[in-house]
Amino acid sequence: MTDPGGTDAAAFCADLVRTHDFARYASALFVPAPARRALLAIYAFNVEISRVHELVSQPLPGEIRLQWWTDMLAGSGHGSVEGNPVAAELLLAIRNFRLPIEPMSRLVEEHQFDLYNDPMPSMAALEGYLDATASALFALAARVMAPPSEEIAHLARHAGLAQGVAQVITALPRDASRRQLFLPLQFLEQQGGELEDVFSGKQTPQLRAAIGQLIGEARDHLKTARSLLPTVPPAARPVFLPLALAERELTRMSQAGYDPFAPQVASRLRALWTTWRASRRGEFGG
C-alpha cells in the first residue's frame, strides 16, 4: 500500500476523532493497525463534515466548506488537497481499500441540512438523514474490514439509525441553543409540545414524551442490529462497537427523571470500559 502522506496526517486524524468522536475512536482500537488507519481517516472526514455548522455563523461559508469536500471527492479540488491531512488520509484509504465515492458525496450533501434552521419535519425525514450519514459511515467502515454484502448493508442501516437517534437526543441542548431541532417535529406536535419551549431549554412533559417516542424507535433499530451482527463476517463486527455505547445512552435516557437539558460529563474511561467489555462478547468478534 502506498503512503504519500506520512504519519503526521494519520496522527492528525487520530487526534481529531479522539477529540470529537470518542465512541468511534474507541472502536477503532479493536481492529488491526492498517485497517485502523483507514477507519480513522473515514471518521475524521465525518468529523470535519459534521462540525461545519459549528464553525460558521451563516449558511454560505458552510456551503463553501462543504463544496470543497464535494470537489475533492470528485477529483476537482481547489488548492492543495494533499496539504489537508484529513483529505490526504481519506484519499489514501479510498485508494487502498477501493472505497466508493458516492456515499461520501451523499454524506456531504446531507449535512447541508445542518446549516439552516428548518426543524426535522418527521421520523421518515430523520431516517433519511441518518441513512445518508450515520448508516453510511458504518457501511464504509465495514467495507475496510470485509467485502460488501447485503447483510452488512442491512446491519449498517439499523446500526446507524440506532446510534444516530441516540446522538440526536444527546445533542439536543447544543442544537436548541442554535435554534435547531433534529428531534422530529412530528413527534413534538403529536405530544402537544412547543418549539419555543425546546429552544429556551425548557424541560416539559410533552418534550419528554416526544423523546420517549424517539427512544422507542432507536431501541427497535438497536434490537434489529444486534440480531444481525452474527450474519456478518467477524472481521467487520468491531466497527459496530459504538452500538454498545449507544445502548448505554438509551438506557440512561429512559430512566425516570431524565432531563435532556441537564449537563452530562462524558467519561472516556467509562466509554473505553464499555467498548472493551462489548468487544469480549462473541457478537462483536470472532
KEBA-663397 format. One record per atom (N, C-alpha, C): x, y, z. Coordinates in pm, whole numbers, padded with zeros to 5 digits, always signed. Example, Ala and Ser with C-alpha at 12.3 -4.5 7.8 and 13.67 -1.06 7.14 Angstrom:
BEGIN
+01319-00569+00780+01230-00450+00780+01320-00330+00780+01285-00225+00708+01367-00106+00714+01290+00003+00787
% end
This chain:
BEGIN
+00084-00119+00000+00000+00000+00000+00088+00125+00000+00047+00223-00080+00124+00346-00086+00089+00434+00032+00185+00522+00067+00165+00608+00183+00231+00742+00157+00171+00828+00073+00234+00956+00042+00223+01057+00154+00131+01035+00249+00106+01137+00349+00193+01128+00473+00269+01017+00489+00349+01001+00609+00261+00977+00730+00322+00985+00847+00249+00954+00971+00185+01077+01034+00230+01198+00997+00174+01318+01059+00025+01331+01030-00015+01307+00907-00157+01318+00871-00239+01213+00945-00184+01092+00958-00255+00986+01031-00272+01025+01177-00169+01081+01237-00177+01124+01377-00279+01237+01393-00283+01327+01296-00380+01437+01300-00522+01382+01300-00549+01285+01212-00682+01225+01205-00719+01154+01334-00623+01079+01387-00649+01008+01511-00685+01105+01624-00613+01214+01633-00640+01313+01737-00775+01379+01718-00810+01406+01593-00938+01469+01562-01054+01379+01604-01044+01251+01572-01150+01157+01608-01154+01135+01758-01038+01123+01820-01033+01104+01965-01099+01222+02037-01084+01342+01984-01139+01462+02048-01289+01476+02025-01335+01445+01905-01472+01479+01868-01566+01360+01848-01513+01239+01840-01599+01121+01820-01534+01004+01892-01536+01012+02025-01461+00913+02102-01519+00773+02089-01649+00761+02066-01708+00629+02052-01645+00554+01935-01631+00621+01822-01571+00554+01706-01419+00539+01724-01356+00635+01790-01214+00620+01818-01189+00495+01901-01270+00476+02004-01253+00360+02092-01273+00230+02014-01373+00228+01925-01399+00106+01849-01283+00074+01754-01216+00178+01704-01105+00158+01610-00984+00092+01677-00977+00099+01809-00865+00039+01881-00869-00114+01875-00983-00169+01833-01001-00314+01834-00988-00376+01695-00926-00301+01602-00901-00357+01468-00752-00346+01440-00698-00426+01346-00555-00421+01313-00511-00283+01265-00384-00252+01285-00332-00117+01260-00358-00065+01119-00331-00140+01011-00353-00085+00877-00500-00046+00854-00591-00133+00899-00733-00102+00886-00771+00013+00978-00711+00019+01096-00742+00126+01191-00712+00262+01129-00600+00272+01060-00564+00400+00998-00670+00443+00897-00719+00350+00817-00823+00384+00720-00952+00423+00790-00989+00349+00895-01110+00383+00969-01101+00523+01028-00988+00556+01086-00972+00689+01146-00977+00798+01040-00931+00768+00918-00942+00865+00809-01089+00891+00774-01166+00783+00766-01310+00795+00736-01380+00871+00848-01349+00836+00971-01413+00902+01085-01372+01049+01095-01247+01079+01065-01201+01218+01067-01273+01300+00960-01291+01240+00843-01369+01304+00738-01509+01336+00788-01572+01241+00855-01706+01264+00909-01705+01376+01012-01604+01380+01097-01594+01488+01196-01586+01623+01126-01502+01631+01023-01486+01757+00950-01620+01803+00892-01694+01710+00833-01819+01747+00769-01926+01781+00873-01939+01699+00976-02046+01719+01073-02023+01841+01161-01900+01892+01167-01870+02009+01250-01876+02140+01174-01901+02135+01044-01902+02259+00965-02001+02359+01023-02120+02312+01062-02222+02406+01111-02182+02471+01243-02089+02408+01317-02042+02467+01442-01937+02575+01418-01876+02573+01301-01763+02661+01273-01800+02786+01194-01927+02795+01153-01971+02910+01074-02094+02972+01141-02115+03100+01115-02230+03169+01171-02338+03193+01067-02307+03171+00940-02401+03188+00831-02393+03068+00738-02502+03037+00667-02500+02919+00580-02398+02925+00466-02378+03042+00405-02293+03049+00285-02150+03001+00310-02081+03046+00416-01947+02991+00440-01948+02840+00461-02055+02790+00523-02068+02646+00541-02084+02574+00408-02166+02631+00320-02183+02573+00186-02050+02568+00112-01971+02672+00127-01840+02677+00059-01748+02567+00113-01747+02550+00244-01665+02444+00304-01709+02305+00255-01839+02283+00253-01889+02153+00208-01860+02132+00059-01869+02239-00020-01841+02227-00162-01696+02188-00186-01606+02236-00100-01464+02199-00114-01449+02048-00105-01520+01987-00010-01512+01842+00007-01579+01770-00110-01689+01824-00157-01754+01764-00274-01661+01765-00394-01594+01878-00416-01500+01889-00528-01381+01795-00509-01334+01785-00386-01221+01696-00358-01255+01552-00392-01373+01509-00351-01415+01371-00378-01436+01347-00527-01474+01452-00599-01497+01441-00743-01366+01451-00823-01256+01478-00751-01128+01489-00819-01102+01625-00880-01179+01725-00837-01160+01860-00892-01137+01960-00780-01059+01918-00682-01035+02003-00566-00958+02128-00600-00988+02235-00527-00918+02362-00544-00816+02377-00432-00699+02427-00466-00594+02437-00366-00526+02304-00346-00443+02295-00245-00364+02175-00220-00446+02074-00140-00507+01979-00211-00583+01876-00143-00493+01792-00056-00378+01755-00110-00285+01672-00033-00232+01745+00089-00242+01879+00091-00197+01956+00206-00294+01952+00322-00415+01904+00298-00514+01887+00404-00496+01746+00459-00457+01730+00586-00425+01596+00636-00543+01500+00632-00664+01549+00657-00780+01460+00653-00808+01417+00509-00801+01510+00416-00823+01476+00275-00716+01380+00226-00591+01403+00265-00482+01315+00222-00503+01173+00273-00539+01160+00401-00562+01027+00459-00686+00960+00399-00789+01039+00373-00910+00982+00313-00881+00931+00172-00808+01008+00094-00774+00964-00041-00690+00837-00038-00601+00827+00060-00520+00706+00075-00608+00586+00108-00703+00606+00198-00794+00497+00235-00881+00456+00115-00926+00553+00039-01007+00525-00079-00929+00439-00178-00803+00476-00199-00719+00400-00295-00688+00261-00242-00647+00253-00117-00602+00125-00064-00714+00024-00043-00833+00074-00014-00943-00017+00016-01056-00008-00086-01031+00064-00194-01128+00076-00304-01266+00117-00252-01265+00222-00174-01390+00269-00114-01472+00348-00216-01603+00335-00213-01689+00408-00308-01699+00556-00272-01699+00640-00371-01706+00784-00351-01850+00830-00325-01945+00766-00392-02083+00815-00391-02142+00831-00251-02128+00733-00160-02185+00755-00026-02117+00867+00051-01988+00892+00024-01920+01004+00089-01975+01136+00038-01998+01144-00093-02054+01266-00151-02195+01292-00097-02273+01184-00082-02408+01199-00029-02404+01243+00117-02306+01193+00192-02291+01234+00331-02267+01385+00339-02179+01435+00253-02152+01579+00250-02280+01656+00215-02348+01609+00113-02471+01677+00068-02577+01678+00178-02593+01568+00248-02698+01560+00351-02671+01659+00464-02544+01685+00494-02511+01775+00604-02536+01922+00570-02579+01950+00448-02623+02087+00418-02744+02124+00503-02821+02025+00540-02937+02049+00627-02894+02117+00756-02776+02083+00805-02729+02135+00934-02711+02287+00932-02691+02343+00814-02656+02484+00803-02775+02577+00819-02893+02521+00815-03015+02602+00820-03097+02566+00943-03197+02646+00972-03273+02629+01096-03409+02564+01075-03427+02497+00963-03553+02425+00943-03555+02304+01037-03664+02285+01112-03671+02168+01200-03685+02040+01120-03634+01931+01175-03652+01800+01112-03802+01769+01114-03866+01756+00998-04012+01751+00998-04074+01622+01051-04011+01508+01024-04077+01380+01056-03973+01273+01085-04022+01160+01136-03932+01047+01159-03879+00994+01028-03962+00995+00924-03916+00949+00793-03802+01037+00742-03812+01167+00764-03706+01258+00721-03579+01235+00801-03592+01212+00932-03475+01185+01015-03409+01054+00972-03488+00952+00942-03431+00825+00897-03355+00844+00766-03409+00926+00675-03338+00952+00551-03205+01023+00576-03206+01117+00668-03084+01190+00705-02981+01095+00764-03025+01010+00856-02932+00919+00923-02885+00808+00829-02970+00766+00736-02928+00667+00636-02805+00717+00560-02808+00845+00525-02702+00902+00442-02580+00946+00524-02592+00945+00655-02481+00991+00740-02431+00879+00830-02501+00853+00940-02453+00753+01036-02450+00613+00976-02554+00574+00904-02557+00440+00845-02450+00425+00737-02434+00529+00656-02330+00525+00553-02192+00511+00614-02172+00575+00728-02042+00567+00794-02012+00426+00841-02112+00359+00897-02093+00219+00936-02063+00132+00814-02134+00155+00705-02113+00075+00585-01973+00096+00527-01927+00220+00524-01793+00248+00474-01687+00184+00562-01705+00194+00693-01609+00134+00785-01606-00018+00769-01722-00078+00756-01728-00224+00740-01660-00267+00610-01664-00182+00509-01603-00216+00380-01451-00223+00390-01395-00151+00485-01250-00162+00510-01216-00300+00564-01309-00358+00639-01282-00483+00710-01324-00609+00633-01423-00595+00544-01478-00713+00475-01544-00669+00345-01557-00760+00249-01626-00726+00124-01770-00684+00151-01824-00594+00070-01963-00551+00091-02060-00665+00067-02173-00660+00137-02275-00763+00122-02409-00704+00163-02516-00772+00126-02649-00727+00167-02664-00733+00319-02602-00833+00380-02611-00847+00526-02546-00728+00596-02427-00689+00547-02358-00575+00609-02438-00447+00587-02492-00430+00466-02570-00310+00437-02693-00301+00528-02758-00415+00549-02877-00420+00635-02840-00385+00779-02732-00443+00827-02685-00415+00963-02645-00269+00976-02570-00218+00878-02523-00079+00884-02639+00019+00892-02745-00010+00818-02860+00081+00820-02920+00089+00960-02949-00026+01020-03012-00024+01152-02917+00027+01260-02788-00005+01247-02690+00046+01344-02682+00198+01338-02681+00252+01216-02674+00397+01201-02797+00467+01255-02913+00406+01235-03036+00466+01286-03039+00463+01439-02995+00353+01498-02993+00344+01645-02894+00444+01704-02771+00442+01654-02671+00532+01710-02702+00677+01677-02751+00701+01555-02781+00838+01514-02891+00900+01598-02995+00824+01629-03103+00877+01713-03051+00908+01853-02969+00820+01907-02911+00847+02039-02831+00976+02037-02758+01001+01929-02679+01124+01919-02769+01246+01905-02879+01232+01835-02974+01343+01822-03024+01386+01959-03058+01289+02043-03107+01322+02178-02996+01384+02263-02877+01326+02255-02764+01379+02332-02734+01523+02293-02746+01554+02164-02709+01687+02113-02822+01789+02125-02935+01750+02184-03050+01840+02190-03017+01975+02255-02946+01981+02368-02916+02112+02428-02833+02200+02334-02730+02142+02272-02646+02220+02179-02727+02270+02061-02807+02181+02003-02885+02220+01885-02991+02324+01922-03056+02306+02036-03159+02400+02079-03101+02540+02099-02979+02547+02150-02914+02677+02170-02889+02749+02038-02885+02672+01929-02868+02729+01794-03002+02740+01721-03111+02713+01794-03245+02715+01738-03258+02613+01624-03199+02497+01648-03212+02386+01555-03283+02271+01624-03357+02193+01545-03428+02078+01601-03412+01960+01508-03341+01857+01557-03328+01733+01483-03428+01628+01533-03479+01644+01653-03588+01561+01701-03708+01588+01609-03774+01483+01557-03882+01508+01461-03991+01600+01516-04018+01707+01443-04124+01799+01482-04257+01726+01490-04274+01626+01408-04394+01541+01408-04421+01486+01549-04317+01434+01615-04335+01378+01749-04370+01488+01850-04300+01601+01840-04324+01710+01934-04467+01760+01923-04515+01776+01799-04651+01826+01779-04756+01723+01822-04728+01595+01799-04820+01491+01843-04840+01493+01994-04736+01534+02066-04744+01538+02212-04790+01673+02265-04816+01767+02172-04860+01899+02215-04749+01989+02262-04625+01959+02223-04511+02039+02265-04494+02164+02181-04419+02260+02235-04395+02387+02167-04247+02399+02130-04224+02442+02007-04088+02457+01959-04008+02556+02043-04073+02667+02080-04001+02770+02157-03962+02720+02295-04039+02628+02352-04000+02569+02481-03869+02492+02467-03855+02420+02355-03731+02346+02330-03614+02443+02314-03635+02546+02234-03527+02642+02208-03485+02718+02334-03577+02731+02428-03543+02801+02553-03486+02706+02657-03475+02577+02620-03417+02479+02712-03511+02439+02824-03640+02445+02797-03740+02414+02899-03779+02268+02894-03761+02200+03005-03800+02059+03015-03949+02052+03041-04022+01990+02949-04167+01979+02962-04209+01832+02948-04324+01795+03004-04373+01658+02986-04393+01624+02839-04433+01723+02759-04456+01699+02617-04325+01665+02545-04219+01739+02578-04090+01710+02518-04040+01574+02564-04058+01544+02690-04013+01414+02742-04087+01300+02673-04215+01320+02644-04292+01217+02575-04243+01200+02431-04210+01312+02366-04159+01306+02229-04024+01234+02226-03941+01263+02324-03812+01194+02333-03834+01045+02358-03935+01013+02440-03967+00872+02465-04004+00799+02337-04080+00866+02250-04112+00806+02120-03985+00779+02040-03895+00876+02042-03771+00863+01965-03684+00752+02022-03679+00741+02153-03604+00633+02217-03661+00498+02174-03793+00488+02168-03855+00363+02124-03812+00325+01983-03806+00423+01894-03760+00398+01758-03615+00348+01760-03530+00413+01837-03389+00374+01844-03373+00233+01899-03450+00201+02001-03440+00067+02061-03481-00041+01962-03580-00013+01880-03621-00110+01778-03506-00136+01679-03443-00028+01635-03332-00043+01541-03212-00112+01607-03188-00080+01734-03078-00143+01806-03102-00293+01819-03223-00331+01852-03257-00473+01865-03234-00546+01733-03276-00483+01623-03256-00545+01492-03108-00556+01460-03033-00449+01487-02890-00450+01459-02819-00560+01537-02854-00574+01665-02791-00678+01747-02821-00817+01691-02942-00835+01640-02979-00966+01585-02907-00994+01454-02863-00890+01385-02798-00906+01255-02646-00924+01266-02588-00888+01380-02442-00897+01395-02386-01035+01360-02451-01145+01401-02395-01277+01368-02396-01309+01219-02468-01231+01139-02478-01261+00995-02364-01203+00914-02279-01119+00976-02171-01055+00901-02037-01116+00944-01934-01106+00859-01804-01164+00893-01749-01110+01025-01686-01195+01105-01632-01149+01234-01539-01029+01221-01464-01021+01112-01370-00910+01095-01439-00776+01091-01565-00774+01043-01637-00648+01029-01708-00605+01157-01724-00696+01250-01808-00666+01366-01753-00558+01459-01621-00544+01476-01573-00440+01567-01614-00298+01528-01639-00273+01399-01677-00136+01361-01815-00101+01417-01888-00202+01462-02021-00177+01518-02019-00165+01671-01901-00164+01729-01889-00149+01874-01952-00021+01930-01959+00089+01854-02028+00207+01908-02172+00180+01949-02230+00070+01902-02365+00035+01944-02372+00010+02095-02263-00041+02152-02262-00066+02296-02277+00064+02374-02212+00170+02326-02223+00299+02392-02361+00361+02366-02414+00340+02246-02549+00391+02217-02652+00324+02307-02635+00194+02328-02728+00121+02415-02722+00176+02557-02602+00202+02605-02587+00258+02739-02656+00394+02750-02639+00477+02646-02701+00609+02648-02853+00600+02643-02906+00511+02562-03050+00496+02553-03109+00449+02686-03036+00363+02756-03080+00318+02888-03084+00435+02986-02981+00518+02982-02977+00636+03070-03092+00731+03039-03118+00752+02911-03224+00844+02869-03363+00794+02903-03376+00663+02923-03506+00604+02953-03541+00609+03100-03448+00649+03183-03470+00649+03327-03569+00758+03368-03646+00730+03471-03738+00830+03524-03660+00951+03572-03712+01067+03544-03645+01189+03587-03537+01236+03494-03519+01168+03382-03417+01211+03286-03449+01352+03234-03350+01439+03239-03364+01577+03191-03272+01594+03071-03328+01611+02951-03243+01621+02832-03153+01743+02830-03184+01843+02913-03103+01964+02914-03001+01966+03027-03001+01864+03112-02903+01859+03221-02765+01828+03165-02662+01903+03208-02526+01877+03158-02481+01736+03193-02414+01672+03099-02362+01537+03120-02210+01538+03103-02141+01481+03198-01995+01472+03191-01960+01339+03124-01901+01347+03007-01865+01225+02933-01735+01168+02989-01739+01043+03031-01621+00977+03086-01559+00888+02978-01440+00925+02934-01373+00844+02833-01331+00709+02889-01294+00708+03014-01256+00581+03075-01375+00485+03077-01492+00537+03111-01611+00453+03112-01646+00408+02970-01628+00498+02873-01656+00462+02734-01562+00351+02688-01434+00362+02723-01338+00258+02688-01374+00126+02755-01415+00131+02881-01453+00010+02953-01574-00055+02888-01674+00026+02854-01794-00027+02789-01759-00091+02655-01673-00024+02578-01633-00076+02447-01553-00204+02462-01460-00205+02556-01377-00325+02578-01464-00443+02620-01556-00417+02714-01642-00525+02762-01728-00581+02648-01778-00490+02562-01858-00536+02448-01772-00616+02350-01645-00577+02335-01556-00647+02242-01530-00791+02286-01547-00817+02414-01523-00952+02467-01642-01043+02442-01755-00984+02402-01872-01065+02373-01863-01118+02231-01908-01238+02210-01894-01302+02081-01962-01230+01966-02068-01155+01996-02143-01090+01888-02061-00984+01816-01960-00924+01883-01880-00820+01821-01746-00870+01769-01720-00999+01777-01591-01051+01733-01602-01192+01684-01485-01254+01673-01483-01390+01623-01514-01493+01729
% end
